[in-house]
Amino acid sequence: MSQTAEALSAQALQLPPNERLALVEHLLDSLDVPDTLLEALWTAEANDRLAAYRRGEIRAIPLSDVLGKYQVANRSA
């Protein structure tokens, strides 16, 4: 980290926990900038897949099969 970041970090650690949490949330929010092109591409892909399913061109795969393939426990069952 730069000296500025180190100094800010030291100052932040002096804040009460609730203010540190608010600061962390603010910093994380600043990194979570939506990629509108990527979102548009994924939306188009999802719409294309749904349309193909409705036309009978692809079939649905049961969740248990997908989870079993990757050996993941279905915790909602």
N, C-alpha and C positions, 0 to 999 in steps of 0.2 A: 504494500500500500504506500501511497505517497505520504509525505509528511502532513499534508492537509487532511488526508483521509484518516491518518493516525490520530491527529488532534481532534477531529470531529468524533471519531470513535471513542476517544477518552472522555470527551464531553458528554456524549450520548450515554455512556455507562454511568454517569453521575445522575441521570434523570431517574425519577421514580418509575417502577415497572410499568404502570399504565401509560406513561408518556413514551417510554421506550417502545412499547408495543405499538402505539399510534405511529411513531416514527418508522418502525419497521414496515407496518402496513402501507404507509405513504410511499416509502422507497420501493417496495414490491409493486405497488400499483403503477409507479412510474416506469417499471420495466415491462409491464404487461400491456404493451401497445398492440392492438389488434392488427393483423396483416389482412387488409381488406381483399387483396387479390387471392390469397390463400383461402380465406373464408368463402369467397365466391366460387373458387374451383371446387372446394369440398361440397358446397351446396349443390352445384351442378352435378357432381359425381353421385351424391346421394339421390338426387332427383332421377338421374339416369338409371341407377340401380333399382329404385322403386318402380319406375315405369317398366323396366325389363321384367321384374318380378310379376307385376300385374299382367303383362302380356304372356306370361308363362315361359319366358325365355331362360329364367334362372329360378332355382328353388331356394326356399329358406332352409337353413341348417339349424337344428335344435341347439339351444344354448348348452345343454349337457354335452353334446358332441364336440362343440368348440372348446369348452373348458376341459373335457377329457383329453383332447388332442394335445393340449398344453399342460395337462396334469394340474389344473387349477380347481380347487374346491369351490363348488357353488354355494356360497354362504347364504343366499337368499332362499334356498330350498328348505 
